[in-house]
Amino acid sequence: MTALAPAGIRFHHGSLIIPAGAVHTTPLGYDRDSVPVGAPLPLAASAELVHRLSGCGEIVVAFEGKLGDTLLALSGVRAVLDWMRLRSVRVAVRAVGPYAGLIARMGLITQPQASAPSGWRAVIGDRTGVEAHGSEAAVSLVLDPAAPPCWSSDGRAHPDLPARHYLALERRLGIRLPGTAPFAPTLATGPNKLAEELRSVGWLGGLTIAAITATSWPERKDYTAQRYIALAEHIAEAQQAQARLLLIGGNPGHGLRVTAEAPRRHVQAVLIDGMPADGLVDLFPHCHLIVGNDTGLTHLAAMTRGGRDGGGPPVIGLYARHSHSKWRTGLPHHHAVATHLSDRMHQGDLCPVRDAIAPDTDVHMDAFPPATLAQFGLELLNEVGR
């Protein structure tokens, strides 16, 4: 479902399949649905890459850059491990760096072996991680978000970064891998002290909304706490309920700080600043709706799947400048609200930074009226409730 809002912004449902002819794509080179899992592709594999990976006994997963780039690239790690399982290559996998704990929650890490792994070492990560840990590796794979194009196959476009990374490695490795859309791995959840404390004082019992205020580019991507409070007010009033709003900030290096905002008519808000990403993974499943800018914690929320049914709340990302389809997880509950500029970046597979595209007007987060976002949020809450 793609809906045009009165303000001229568009809502893009996460389950929408984009036809190949609607956006600028690069043909994958084979009809993926017609190739059996494990069968050779009608493309030449990278012989040197296959040779070196086949002799590996250890894979080091090393990401040290931005959280969002890391999360959306982990499908590339999944692709290599899928290939090794198909080829019956036994390998030990470990993660290093600031995201090791998150990566372990995705089922990508094997248990440590009693003896040292035999064979070569491979390092997979971003450029900073590979430079830090790849000096003794037989092969290094840099998962750069600017590298893989928007692939198309079987009449369908695959614009999200997890699909781009997975399919790019499938082509290079030369056999049909088992993954299907969505390609992003998901994060397992567990108990959390703050979540239990909030529940004990009645905070997670009724309508609970989380809003991501953290961003590395506040002058362009900060939707502001006041706009989020207004959004929650609209939703709560429409549902004739009292809403609890969790305002999720960043700065984990300064320690956890929880600050209550002044109560409003329909909303009680609390600012949670400095909570580590590991802790947020355990908190997000307690929410009914999550809204955030195009940033790593929003992607984290979308990739978190918990609760009794293994599900999670709908997540809405706000895209003012960058492609709403590329910078998403591809998961069906991860939706987007986008400006015309974001739509054009999506259609042409462009990046305003990489391609030095100056916007016609200075597009900021005030392009998204809280009342309009509330309508989209209400539709998703009703969809979950059906």
BALOBA-1460 file (C-alpha; in Angstrom, 3 decimals):
// residues 386
<rec num="1" residu="m" x="0.000" y="0.000" z="0.000"/>
<rec num="2" residu="t" x="1.306" y="3.418" z="-1.010"/>
<rec num="3" residu="a" x="-0.829" y="6.347" z="0.114"/>
<rec num="4" residu="l" x="-0.514" y="10.032" z="-0.734"/>
<rec num="5" residu="a" x="-1.081" y="12.247" z="2.295"/>
<rec num="6" residu="p" x="-2.784" y="15.639" z="2.116"/>
<rec num="7" residu="a" x="0.534" y="17.328" z="2.885"/>
<rec num="8" residu="g" x="2.128" y="15.781" z="-0.221"/>
<rec num="9" residu="i" x="4.130" y="13.121" z="1.614"/>
<rec num="10" residu="r" x="3.684" y="9.432" z="0.860"/>
<rec num="11" residu="f" x="3.203" y="6.418" z="3.064"/>
<rec num="12" residu="h" x="4.881" y="3.228" z="1.783"/>
<rec num="13" residu="h" x="3.768" y="-0.018" z="3.387"/>
<rec num="14" residu="g" x="6.565" y="-2.441" z="4.250"/>
<rec num="15" residu="s" x="4.870" y="-5.362" z="2.508"/>
<rec num="16" residu="l" x="4.702" y="-3.559" z="-0.850"/>
<rec num="17" residu="i" x="6.505" y="-5.401" z="-3.678"/>
<rec num="18" residu="i" x="8.089" y="-2.926" z="-6.088"/>
<rec num="19" residu="p" x="7.961" y="-3.899" z="-9.798"/>
<rec num="20" residu="a" x="11.313" y="-3.850" z="-11.560"/>
<rec num="21" residu="g" x="10.063" y="-1.376" z="-14.145"/>
<rec num="22" residu="a" x="9.062" y="1.224" z="-11.557"/>
<rec num="23" residu="v" x="12.592" y="2.053" z="-10.379"/>
<rec num="24" residu="h" x="16.121" y="2.139" z="-11.765"/>
<rec num="25" residu="t" x="17.584" y="-1.348" z="-11.273"/>
<rec num="26" residu="t" x="20.436" y="-3.595" z="-12.364"/>
<rec num="27" residu="p" x="19.306" y="-7.014" z="-13.666"/>
<rec num="28" residu="l" x="20.486" y="-9.803" z="-11.394"/>
<rec num="29" residu="g" x="21.366" y="-11.862" z="-14.466"/>
<rec num="30" residu="y" x="19.191" y="-14.919" z="-13.785"/>
<rec num="31" residu="d" x="15.626" y="-15.854" z="-12.958"/>
<rec num="32" residu="r" x="16.160" y="-16.518" z="-9.266"/>
<rec num="33" residu="d" x="12.875" y="-18.333" z="-8.689"/>
<rec num="34" residu="s" x="13.731" y="-20.916" z="-11.345"/>
<rec num="35" residu="v" x="17.167" y="-21.827" z="-9.919"/>
<rec num="36" residu="p" x="17.059" y="-24.522" z="-7.202"/>
<rec num="37" residu="v" x="18.796" y="-23.791" z="-3.897"/>
<rec num="38" residu="g" x="22.398" y="-24.956" z="-4.092"/>
<rec num="39" residu="a" x="22.472" y="-25.060" z="-7.911"/>
<rec num="40" residu="p" x="25.175" y="-23.187" z="-9.872"/>
<rec num="41" residu="l" x="24.148" y="-19.827" z="-11.286"/>
<rec num="42" residu="p" x="24.398" y="-19.072" z="-14.999"/>
<rec num="43" residu="l" x="27.123" y="-16.578" z="-14.076"/>
<rec num="44" residu="a" x="30.802" y="-17.169" z="-13.413"/>
<rec num="45" residu="a" x="31.634" y="-17.153" z="-9.719"/>
<rec num="46" residu="s" x="34.587" y="-15.198" z="-8.349"/>
<rec num="47" residu="a" x="37.054" y="-18.079" z="-8.471"/>
<rec num="48" residu="e" x="39.609" y="-16.531" z="-6.102"/>
<rec num="49" residu="l" x="36.958" y="-15.591" z="-3.549"/>
<rec num="50" residu="v" x="35.452" y="-19.097" z="-3.655"/>
<rec num="51" residu="h" x="38.919" y="-20.670" z="-3.337"/>
<rec num="52" residu="r" x="39.889" y="-18.638" z="-0.299"/>
<rec num="53" residu="l" x="36.566" y="-18.940" z="1.505"/>
<rec num="54" residu="s" x="36.573" y="-22.703" z="0.918"/>
<rec num="55" residu="g" x="39.842" y="-22.946" z="2.855"/>
<rec num="56" residu="c" x="38.717" y="-20.816" z="5.793"/>
<rec num="57" residu="g" x="38.374" y="-22.199" z="9.290"/>
<rec num="58" residu="e" x="37.426" y="-18.922" z="10.949"/>
<rec num="59" residu="i" x="35.313" y="-15.885" z="10.073"/>
<rec num="60" residu="v" x="35.721" y="-12.666" z="12.019"/>
<rec num="61" residu="v" x="32.778" y="-10.269" z="11.764"/>
<rec num="62" residu="a" x="34.174" y="-6.762" z="12.305"/>
<rec num="63" residu="f" x="31.991" y="-3.642" z="12.090"/>
<rec num="64" residu="e" x="33.069" y="-0.400" z="13.728"/>
<rec num="65" residu="g" x="31.163" y="2.283" z="11.801"/>
<rec num="66" residu="k" x="27.578" y="3.491" z="12.015"/>
<rec num="67" residu="l" x="24.965" y="1.306" z="13.678"/>
<rec num="68" residu="g" x="22.477" y="1.609" z="10.801"/>
<rec num="69" residu="d" x="25.018" y="0.705" z="8.119"/>
<rec num="70" residu="t" x="26.097" y="-2.283" z="10.214"/>
<rec num="71" residu="l" x="22.600" y="-3.655" z="10.788"/>
<rec num="72" residu="l" x="21.635" y="-3.359" z="7.127"/>
<rec num="73" residu="a" x="24.887" y="-5.074" z="6.050"/>
<rec num="74" residu="l" x="24.596" y="-8.173" z="8.248"/>
<rec num="75" residu="s" x="22.654" y="-9.965" z="5.515"/>
<rec num="76" residu="g" x="26.025" y="-10.126" z="3.747"/>
<rec num="77" residu="v" x="27.437" y="-12.144" z="6.641"/>
<rec num="78" residu="r" x="24.358" y="-14.346" z="6.467"/>
<rec num="79" residu="a" x="24.972" y="-14.915" z="2.739"/>
<rec num="80" residu="v" x="28.540" y="-16.138" z="3.305"/>
<rec num="81" residu="l" x="27.442" y="-18.472" z="6.121"/>
<rec num="82" residu="d" x="24.574" y="-19.810" z="3.980"/>
<rec num="83" residu="w" x="27.094" y="-20.532" z="1.220"/>
<rec num="84" residu="m" x="29.447" y="-22.325" z="3.622"/>
<rec num="85" residu="r" x="26.630" y="-24.537" z="4.896"/>
<rec num="86" residu="l" x="25.680" y="-25.469" z="1.335"/>
<rec num="87" residu="r" x="29.325" y="-26.278" z="0.593"/>
<rec num="88" residu="s" x="29.736" y="-28.174" z="3.925"/>
<rec num="89" residu="v" x="32.613" y="-25.894" z="4.918"/>
<rec num="90" residu="r" x="33.008" y="-26.049" z="8.711"/>
<rec num="91" residu="v" x="33.954" y="-22.684" z="10.142"/>
<rec num="92" residu="a" x="34.090" y="-20.913" z="13.498"/>
<rec num="93" residu="v" x="32.441" y="-17.487" z="13.553"/>
<rec num="94" residu="r" x="33.130" y="-14.733" z="16.056"/>
<rec num="95" residu="a" x="32.287" y="-11.041" z="16.203"/>
<rec num="96" residu="v" x="34.529" y="-8.230" z="17.412"/>
<rec num="97" residu="g" x="33.974" y="-4.543" z="17.999"/>
<rec num="98" residu="p" x="31.123" y="-2.490" z="19.464"/>
<rec num="99" residu="y" x="28.335" y="-4.533" z="17.826"/>
<rec num="100" residu="a" x="29.504" y="-8.010" z="18.838"/>
<rec num="101" residu="g" x="26.640" y="-8.419" z="21.304"/>
<rec num="102" residu="l" x="24.001" y="-7.452" z="18.755"/>
<rec num="103" residu="i" x="25.467" y="-9.752" z="16.113"/>
<rec num="104" residu="a" x="25.380" y="-12.636" z="18.589"/>
<rec num="105" residu="r" x="21.609" y="-12.090" z="18.955"/>
<rec num="106" residu="m" x="21.093" y="-12.773" z="15.253"/>
<rec num="107" residu="g" x="22.190" y="-16.398" z="15.310"/>
<rec num="108" residu="l" x="25.242" y="-15.653" z="13.175"/>
<rec num="109" residu="i" x="27.852" y="-16.678" z="15.765"/>
<rec num="110" residu="t" x="28.958" y="-20.255" z="16.458"/>
<rec num="111" residu="q" x="30.010" y="-21.485" z="19.875"/>
<rec num="112" residu="p" x="33.762" y="-21.186" z="20.589"/>
<rec num="113" residu="q" x="35.715" y="-24.323" z="19.792"/>
<rec num="114" residu="a" x="37.944" y="-26.031" z="22.332"/>
<rec num="115" residu="s" x="40.833" y="-26.034" z="19.857"/>
<rec num="116" residu="a" x="42.031" y="-23.302" z="17.564"/>
<rec num="117" residu="p" x="40.237" y="-23.291" z="14.181"/>
<rec num="118" residu="s" x="42.166" y="-24.818" z="11.302"/>
<rec num="119" residu="g" x="42.409" y="-23.081" z="7.961"/>
<rec num="120" residu="w" x="42.546" y="-19.498" z="6.809"/>
<rec num="121" residu="r" x="40.826" y="-16.544" z="8.406"/>
<rec num="122" residu="a" x="38.263" y="-14.386" z="6.632"/>
<rec num="123" residu="v" x="37.175" y="-10.965" z="7.845"/>
<rec num="124" residu="i" x="33.776" y="-9.518" z="6.918"/>
<rec num="125" residu="g" x="32.789" y="-6.014" z="7.938"/>
<rec num="126" residu="d" x="32.871" y="-2.345" z="7.086"/>
<rec num="127" residu="r" x="36.041" y="-0.646" z="5.882"/>
<rec num="128" residu="t" x="37.134" y="0.469" z="9.360"/>
<rec num="129" residu="g" x="36.586" y="-2.981" z="10.852"/>
<rec num="130" residu="v" x="38.397" y="-4.775" z="8.041"/>
<rec num="131" residu="e" x="41.354" y="-2.404" z="8.272"/>
<rec num="132" residu="a" x="41.572" y="-3.021" z="12.028"/>
<rec num="133" residu="h" x="41.263" y="-6.820" z="11.936"/>
<rec num="134" residu="g" x="42.129" y="-7.971" z="8.420"/>
<rec num="135" residu="s" x="45.941" y="-7.773" z="8.397"/>
<rec num="136" residu="e" x="46.350" y="-11.556" z="8.822"/>
<rec num="137" residu="a" x="43.261" y="-12.591" z="6.857"/>
<rec num="138" residu="a" x="43.395" y="-14.677" z="3.697"/>
<rec num="139" residu="v" x="40.375" y="-12.799" z="2.384"/>
<rec num="140" residu="s" x="38.484" y="-9.698" z="3.485"/>
<rec num="141" residu="l" x="35.010" y="-8.616" z="2.402"/>
<rec num="142" residu="v" x="34.072" y="-4.964" z="2.810"/>
<rec num="143" residu="l" x="30.285" y="-4.464" z="2.919"/>
<rec num="144" residu="d" x="29.994" y="-0.877" z="1.694"/>
<rec num="145" residu="p" x="26.435" y="0.553" z="1.529"/>
<rec num="146" residu="a" x="27.358" y="2.515" z="-1.587"/>
<rec num="147" residu="a" x="28.519" y="-0.559" z="-3.522"/>
<rec num="148" residu="p" x="25.623" y="-2.937" z="-4.330"/>
<rec num="149" residu="p" x="23.020" y="-1.662" z="-6.803"/>
<rec num="150" residu="c" x="19.271" y="-2.093" z="-6.653"/>
<rec num="151" residu="w" x="18.913" y="-5.570" z="-8.168"/>
<rec num="152" residu="s" x="15.930" y="-6.833" z="-10.123"/>
<rec num="153" residu="s" x="14.872" y="-10.403" z="-10.802"/>
<rec num="154" residu="d" x="11.637" y="-12.180" z="-11.720"/>
<rec num="155" residu="g" x="10.018" y="-8.802" z="-12.454"/>
<rec num="156" residu="r" x="10.701" y="-7.553" z="-8.923"/>
<rec num="157" residu="a" x="13.046" y="-4.863" z="-7.604"/>
<rec num="158" residu="h" x="15.135" y="-5.520" z="-4.482"/>
<rec num="159" residu="p" x="15.943" y="-1.993" z="-3.291"/>
<rec num="160" residu="d" x="16.595" y="-2.471" z="0.444"/>
<rec num="161" residu="l" x="20.214" y="-2.759" z="1.550"/>
<rec num="162" residu="p" x="19.898" y="-6.232" z="3.141"/>
<rec num="163" residu="a" x="18.663" y="-7.583" z="-0.210"/>
<rec num="164" residu="r" x="21.398" y="-5.730" z="-2.115"/>
<rec num="165" residu="h" x="24.188" y="-7.154" z="0.046"/>
<rec num="166" residu="y" x="22.807" y="-10.717" z="0.079"/>
<rec num="167" residu="l" x="22.221" y="-10.908" z="-3.665"/>
<rec num="168" residu="a" x="25.551" y="-9.260" z="-4.507"/>
<rec num="169" residu="l" x="27.361" y="-12.018" z="-2.603"/>
<rec num="170" residu="e" x="25.153" y="-14.724" z="-4.100"/>
<rec num="171" residu="r" x="26.282" y="-13.581" z="-7.564"/>
<rec num="172" residu="r" x="29.956" y="-13.515" z="-6.550"/>
<rec num="173" residu="l" x="29.791" y="-16.945" z="-4.887"/>
<rec num="174" residu="g" x="28.095" y="-18.495" z="-7.893"/>
<rec num="175" residu="i" x="25.336" y="-20.660" z="-6.395"/>
<rec num="176" residu="r" x="21.699" y="-20.072" z="-5.523"/>
<rec num="177" residu="l" x="21.580" y="-19.380" z="-1.796"/>
<rec num="178" residu="p" x="18.573" y="-20.317" z="0.369"/>
<rec num="179" residu="g" x="17.633" y="-16.796" z="1.505"/>
<rec num="180" residu="t" x="14.433" y="-15.169" z="0.260"/>
<rec num="181" residu="a" x="12.996" y="-11.715" z="0.841"/>
<rec num="182" residu="p" x="13.137" y="-10.286" z="3.432"/>
<rec num="183" residu="f" x="16.880" y="-10.945" z="3.694"/>
<rec num="184" residu="a" x="17.592" y="-9.047" z="6.929"/>
<rec num="185" residu="p" x="18.381" y="-11.212" z="9.963"/>
<rec num="186" residu="t" x="16.403" y="-10.388" z="13.092"/>
<rec num="187" residu="l" x="17.386" y="-9.789" z="16.705"/>
<rec num="188" residu="a" x="16.327" y="-12.110" z="19.513"/>
<rec num="189" residu="t" x="15.056" y="-10.472" z="22.699"/>
<rec num="190" residu="g" x="15.219" y="-11.220" z="26.398"/>
<rec num="191" residu="p" x="14.335" y="-9.813" z="29.837"/>
<rec num="192" residu="n" x="15.363" y="-6.255" z="30.609"/>
<rec num="193" residu="k" x="15.629" y="-4.439" z="33.948"/>
<rec num="194" residu="l" x="14.278" y="-1.086" z="32.723"/>
<rec num="195" residu="a" x="11.361" y="-2.750" z="30.953"/>
<rec num="196" residu="e" x="10.447" y="-4.557" z="34.160"/>
<rec num="197" residu="e" x="10.709" y="-1.339" z="36.175"/>
<rec num="198" residu="l" x="8.491" y="0.521" z="33.693"/>
<rec num="199" residu="r" x="5.957" y="-2.300" z="33.751"/>
<rec num="200" residu="s" x="5.908" y="-2.341" z="37.558"/>
<rec num="201" residu="v" x="4.778" y="1.312" z="37.621"/>
<rec num="202" residu="g" x="2.131" y="0.769" z="34.937"/>
<rec num="203" residu="w" x="4.012" y="2.209" z="31.989"/>
<rec num="204" residu="l" x="3.830" y="-0.710" z="29.544"/>
<rec num="205" residu="g" x="0.285" y="-1.864" z="30.197"/>
<rec num="206" residu="g" x="-1.727" y="0.415" z="27.908"/>
<rec num="207" residu="l" x="-1.052" y="2.137" z="24.585"/>
<rec num="208" residu="t" x="2.748" y="2.538" z="24.396"/>
<rec num="209" residu="i" x="4.509" y="4.423" z="21.599"/>
<rec num="210" residu="a" x="8.273" y="4.713" z="21.172"/>
<rec num="211" residu="a" x="9.833" y="7.597" z="19.257"/>
<rec num="212" residu="i" x="13.474" y="7.751" z="18.161"/>
<rec num="213" residu="t" x="14.992" y="11.175" z="18.828"/>
<rec num="214" residu="a" x="18.631" y="10.071" z="18.494"/>
<rec num="215" residu="t" x="20.396" y="11.047" z="15.274"/>
<rec num="216" residu="s" x="23.917" y="11.738" z="14.060"/>
<rec num="217" residu="w" x="22.605" y="14.665" z="11.965"/>
<rec num="218" residu="p" x="20.217" y="16.623" z="14.241"/>
<rec num="219" residu="e" x="19.953" y="19.699" z="12.037"/>
<rec num="220" residu="r" x="18.526" y="17.536" z="9.246"/>
<rec num="221" residu="k" x="16.979" y="14.476" z="10.927"/>
<rec num="222" residu="d" x="15.715" y="15.506" z="14.376"/>
<rec num="223" residu="y" x="11.919" y="15.304" z="14.382"/>
<rec num="224" residu="t" x="11.981" y="16.801" z="17.932"/>
<rec num="225" residu="a" x="10.337" y="15.608" z="21.121"/>
<rec num="226" residu="q" x="7.558" y="18.181" z="20.794"/>
<rec num="227" residu="r" x="6.441" y="16.880" z="17.393"/>
<rec num="228" residu="y" x="6.482" y="13.310" z="18.689"/>
<rec num="229" residu="i" x="4.382" y="14.353" z="21.683"/>
<rec num="230" residu="a" x="1.898" y="16.008" z="19.315"/>
<rec num="231" residu="l" x="1.814" y="12.809" z="17.219"/>
<rec num="232" residu="a" x="1.087" y="10.720" z="20.325"/>
<rec num="233" residu="e" x="-1.629" y="13.206" z="21.402"/>
<rec num="234" residu="h" x="-3.441" y="12.741" z="18.072"/>
<rec num="235" residu="i" x="-3.269" y="8.933" z="18.302"/>
<rec num="236" residu="a" x="-4.371" y="8.816" z="21.940"/>
<rec num="237" residu="e" x="-7.282" y="11.192" z="21.347"/>
<rec num="238" residu="a" x="-8.471" y="9.158" z="18.357"/>
<rec num="239" residu="q" x="-8.321" y="5.946" z="20.393"/>
<rec num="240" residu="q" x="-9.821" y="7.615" z="23.455"/>
<rec num="241" residu="a" x="-6.934" y="6.299" z="25.502"/>
<rec num="242" residu="q" x="-4.044" y="7.544" z="27.590"/>
<rec num="243" residu="a" x="-0.767" y="7.024" z="25.728"/>
<rec num="244" residu="r" x="2.668" y="6.394" z="27.151"/>
<rec num="245" residu="l" x="5.430" y="7.835" z="24.977"/>
<rec num="246" residu="l" x="9.023" y="6.612" z="25.239"/>
<rec num="247" residu="l" x="11.379" y="9.221" z="23.730"/>
<rec num="248" residu="i" x="14.538" y="7.272" z="22.848"/>
<rec num="249" residu="g" x="17.711" y="9.354" z="22.775"/>
<rec num="250" residu="g" x="21.330" y="8.410" z="22.074"/>
<rec num="251" residu="n" x="24.673" y="9.066" z="23.801"/>
<rec num="252" residu="p" x="25.206" y="5.643" z="25.456"/>
<rec num="253" residu="g" x="28.666" y="6.776" z="26.598"/>
<rec num="254" residu="h" x="27.165" y="9.145" z="29.163"/>
<rec num="255" residu="g" x="25.170" y="6.473" z="31.002"/>
<rec num="256" residu="l" x="21.461" y="5.785" z="31.208"/>
<rec num="257" residu="r" x="19.217" y="8.733" z="32.127"/>
<rec num="258" residu="v" x="15.423" y="8.492" z="32.463"/>
<rec num="259" residu="t" x="13.587" y="11.826" z="32.710"/>
<rec num="260" residu="a" x="9.824" y="12.341" z="32.896"/>
<rec num="261" residu="e" x="8.338" y="15.078" z="30.716"/>
<rec num="262" residu="a" x="5.487" y="17.275" z="31.947"/>
<rec num="263" residu="p" x="2.240" y="15.279" z="31.482"/>
<rec num="264" residu="r" x="-0.161" y="16.320" z="28.717"/>
<rec num="265" residu="r" x="-3.883" y="15.802" z="28.386"/>
<rec num="266" residu="h" x="-3.623" y="12.420" z="26.640"/>
<rec num="267" residu="v" x="0.097" y="11.625" z="26.855"/>
<rec num="268" residu="q" x="2.659" y="10.880" z="29.524"/>
<rec num="269" residu="a" x="6.180" y="10.992" z="28.120"/>
<rec num="270" residu="v" x="9.536" y="9.883" z="29.454"/>
<rec num="271" residu="l" x="12.934" y="10.560" z="27.862"/>
<rec num="272" residu="i" x="15.226" y="7.519" z="27.878"/>
<rec num="273" residu="d" x="18.695" y="8.748" z="26.998"/>
<rec num="274" residu="g" x="21.884" y="6.726" z="26.780"/>
<rec num="275" residu="m" x="20.363" y="3.236" z="26.851"/>
<rec num="276" residu="p" x="22.659" y="0.782" z="25.015"/>
<rec num="277" residu="a" x="21.330" y="-0.790" z="21.828"/>
<rec num="278" residu="d" x="21.313" y="-4.223" z="23.527"/>
<rec num="279" residu="g" x="18.866" y="-2.901" z="26.104"/>
<rec num="280" residu="l" x="16.626" y="-1.252" z="23.524"/>
<rec num="281" residu="v" x="16.281" y="-4.592" z="21.735"/>
<rec num="282" residu="d" x="14.585" y="-5.904" z="24.866"/>
<rec num="283" residu="l" x="12.438" y="-2.793" z="25.357"/>
<rec num="284" residu="f" x="11.013" y="-2.294" z="21.849"/>
<rec num="285" residu="p" x="8.745" y="-5.409" z="21.804"/>
<rec num="286" residu="h" x="6.754" y="-3.922" z="24.705"/>
<rec num="287" residu="c" x="5.598" y="-1.049" z="22.451"/>
<rec num="288" residu="h" x="2.568" y="-0.926" z="20.159"/>
<rec num="289" residu="l" x="4.060" y="1.491" z="17.591"/>
<rec num="290" residu="i" x="7.557" y="2.846" z="16.925"/>
<rec num="291" residu="v" x="8.303" y="5.987" z="14.899"/>
<rec num="292" residu="g" x="11.780" y="7.263" z="14.086"/>
<rec num="293" residu="n" x="13.923" y="9.151" z="11.645"/>
<rec num="294" residu="d" x="16.160" y="7.408" z="9.128"/>
<rec num="295" residu="t" x="18.724" y="6.275" z="11.689"/>
<rec num="296" residu="g" x="20.287" y="3.170" z="13.192"/>
<rec num="297" residu="l" x="17.965" y="2.856" z="16.196"/>
<rec num="298" residu="t" x="14.920" y="2.849" z="13.898"/>
<rec num="299" residu="h" x="16.461" y="0.010" z="11.889"/>
<rec num="300" residu="l" x="17.254" y="-1.719" z="15.195"/>
<rec num="301" residu="a" x="13.601" y="-1.443" z="16.242"/>
<rec num="302" residu="a" x="12.467" y="-2.983" z="12.951"/>
<rec num="303" residu="m" x="14.883" y="-5.905" z="13.259"/>
<rec num="304" residu="t" x="13.811" y="-6.672" z="16.840"/>
<rec num="305" residu="r" x="11.339" y="-9.540" z="17.025"/>
<rec num="306" residu="g" x="10.192" y="-10.706" z="20.429"/>
<rec num="307" residu="g" x="7.143" y="-11.548" z="22.428"/>
<rec num="308" residu="r" x="5.289" y="-14.842" z="22.613"/>
<rec num="309" residu="d" x="4.519" y="-14.961" z="18.902"/>
<rec num="310" residu="g" x="7.967" y="-13.834" z="17.764"/>
<rec num="311" residu="g" x="6.454" y="-10.665" z="16.369"/>
<rec num="312" residu="g" x="6.865" y="-7.004" z="17.124"/>
<rec num="313" residu="p" x="5.280" y="-3.599" z="16.679"/>
<rec num="314" residu="p" x="4.960" y="-1.765" z="13.361"/>
<rec num="315" residu="v" x="7.818" y="0.676" z="12.740"/>
<rec num="316" residu="i" x="7.537" y="3.893" z="10.702"/>
<rec num="317" residu="g" x="10.695" y="5.537" z="9.347"/>
<rec num="318" residu="l" x="10.700" y="9.198" z="8.296"/>
<rec num="319" residu="y" x="12.613" y="9.945" z="5.084"/>
<rec num="320" residu="a" x="13.085" y="13.568" z="4.065"/>
<rec num="321" residu="r" x="16.151" y="13.351" z="1.778"/>
<rec num="322" residu="h" x="17.399" y="9.796" z="1.258"/>
<rec num="323" residu="s" x="15.763" y="6.868" z="-0.535"/>
<rec num="324" residu="h" x="13.082" y="5.356" z="1.678"/>
<rec num="325" residu="s" x="13.449" y="1.945" z="0.030"/>
<rec num="326" residu="k" x="17.235" y="1.575" z="0.162"/>
<rec num="327" residu="w" x="17.553" y="2.622" z="3.800"/>
<rec num="328" residu="r" x="15.057" y="0.158" z="5.176"/>
<rec num="329" residu="t" x="15.299" y="-3.423" z="6.399"/>
<rec num="330" residu="g" x="12.866" y="-4.844" z="3.838"/>
<rec num="331" residu="l" x="10.849" y="-6.432" z="6.659"/>
<rec num="332" residu="p" x="7.078" y="-6.217" z="6.069"/>
<rec num="333" residu="h" x="6.356" y="-4.340" z="9.313"/>
<rec num="334" residu="h" x="9.000" y="-1.642" z="8.567"/>
<rec num="335" residu="h" x="7.127" y="1.159" z="6.795"/>
<rec num="336" residu="a" x="8.161" y="4.558" z="5.444"/>
<rec num="337" residu="v" x="6.759" y="8.052" z="5.187"/>
<rec num="338" residu="a" x="8.662" y="9.959" z="2.523"/>
<rec num="339" residu="t" x="8.876" y="13.343" z="0.835"/>
<rec num="340" residu="h" x="8.879" y="13.857" z="-2.931"/>
<rec num="341" residu="l" x="12.681" y="14.152" z="-2.797"/>
<rec num="342" residu="s" x="12.971" y="10.797" z="-1.029"/>
<rec num="343" residu="d" x="10.654" y="9.271" z="-3.648"/>
<rec num="344" residu="r" x="12.876" y="10.595" z="-6.453"/>
<rec num="345" residu="m" x="16.004" y="9.208" z="-4.760"/>
<rec num="346" residu="h" x="14.182" y="5.852" z="-4.520"/>
<rec num="347" residu="q" x="13.023" y="5.853" z="-8.154"/>
<rec num="348" residu="g" x="16.441" y="6.723" z="-9.589"/>
<rec num="349" residu="d" x="18.528" y="4.795" z="-7.035"/>
<rec num="350" residu="l" x="20.287" y="8.029" z="-6.141"/>
<rec num="351" residu="c" x="21.886" y="9.465" z="-3.015"/>
<rec num="352" residu="p" x="21.877" y="13.203" z="-2.313"/>
<rec num="353" residu="v" x="25.287" y="12.922" z="-0.627"/>
<rec num="354" residu="r" x="27.066" y="10.415" z="-2.890"/>
<rec num="355" residu="d" x="25.669" y="11.945" z="-6.078"/>
<rec num="356" residu="a" x="25.899" y="15.547" z="-4.789"/>
<rec num="357" residu="i" x="22.240" y="16.294" z="-5.485"/>
<rec num="358" residu="a" x="21.130" y="19.566" z="-3.940"/>
<rec num="359" residu="p" x="17.401" y="19.578" z="-3.127"/>
<rec num="360" residu="d" x="15.089" y="22.040" z="-4.877"/>
<rec num="361" residu="t" x="14.083" y="23.281" z="-1.424"/>
<rec num="362" residu="d" x="15.717" y="22.777" z="1.940"/>
<rec num="363" residu="v" x="13.891" y="19.643" z="3.097"/>
<rec num="364" residu="h" x="13.758" y="19.065" z="6.843"/>
<rec num="365" residu="m" x="11.714" y="16.946" z="9.231"/>
<rec num="366" residu="d" x="9.010" y="19.592" z="9.495"/>
<rec num="367" residu="a" x="7.760" y="18.194" z="6.162"/>
<rec num="368" residu="f" x="5.900" y="15.559" z="8.222"/>
<rec num="369" residu="p" x="2.895" y="17.054" z="10.089"/>
<rec num="370" residu="p" x="2.221" y="15.151" z="13.345"/>
<rec num="371" residu="a" x="-1.506" y="14.893" z="12.542"/>
<rec num="372" residu="t" x="-0.756" y="13.226" z="9.191"/>
<rec num="373" residu="l" x="1.718" y="10.780" z="10.765"/>
<rec num="374" residu="a" x="-0.882" y="9.982" z="13.412"/>
<rec num="375" residu="q" x="-3.304" y="8.885" z="10.689"/>
<rec num="376" residu="f" x="-0.743" y="6.450" z="9.309"/>
<rec num="377" residu="g" x="0.023" y="5.189" z="12.823"/>
<rec num="378" residu="l" x="-3.678" y="4.638" z="13.554"/>
<rec num="379" residu="e" x="-4.093" y="2.639" z="10.342"/>
<rec num="380" residu="l" x="-1.184" y="0.386" z="11.319"/>
<rec num="381" residu="l" x="-2.472" y="-0.069" z="14.870"/>
<rec num="382" residu="n" x="-5.859" y="-1.043" z="13.479"/>
<rec num="383" residu="e" x="-4.160" y="-3.438" z="11.023"/>
<rec num="384" residu="v" x="-2.348" y="-5.189" z="13.886"/>
<rec num="385" residu="g" x="-5.567" y="-5.368" z="15.903"/>
<rec num="386" residu="r" x="-7.536" y="-7.098" z="13.129"/>
